[in-house]
Amino acid sequence: MRQALWQAKGMLLAISLLMSLTLPGSAAAQFEFLTVKEIFEVIDFVADHPASPADFKRVSPFGPDETETRMPEIFADLAGSILQCYHQTARYRLADVMQAPWDGQVQYGGDDSALIRIRYFGAISDNVYEMDVALVSRQDQIRAAVLNDNSPVDWNPNCQLERWTTLKP
């Protein structure tokens, strides 16, 4: 029984790894649907409305206008993309904006920034880990910096977001 359980977990890990290899390899490809300006509009909205539900229509048929209803969902997609760049096999749980703008923005010469806390599950375990990631922009470029990560698995230092990455204008 125990061996069957380990084999099942091994299969799940193998499937997750194979699925991650079929996804676009670059974080920029996952951000292509947003401009730098739109990313920080979403971050600002979430920072201003930290208790916003993901779907306002479930709360009230008279919720905010359509442009606002997707903001928390877009933020979750953004945070999940950042997580996948650093921990390909991790499973996203939730994220929140800790600080906007981020105090350390000056050291990167950025125009805008935010400190985002991302909570996630390990690849195999149900343990919850947290990472604090600074997201900094300048013109049409964006980059991230991991400030803290309590996972026993090292984050990927080759994540494309560790370098200035140009997004569509």
Secondary structure, DSSP 8 states (H G I E B T S, - for coil): -HHHHHHHHHHHHHHHHHHHHHS-S-HHHHHTTS-HHHHHHHHHHHHH-TT--S-HHHH-TT-S-HHHHTHHHHHHHHHHHHHHHH-TT-EEEEEEEEESS-GGGGGGT-SEEEEEEEEEE-SSS--EEEEEEEEEEETTEEEEEEEEE--SS---TT-GGGS-EE---
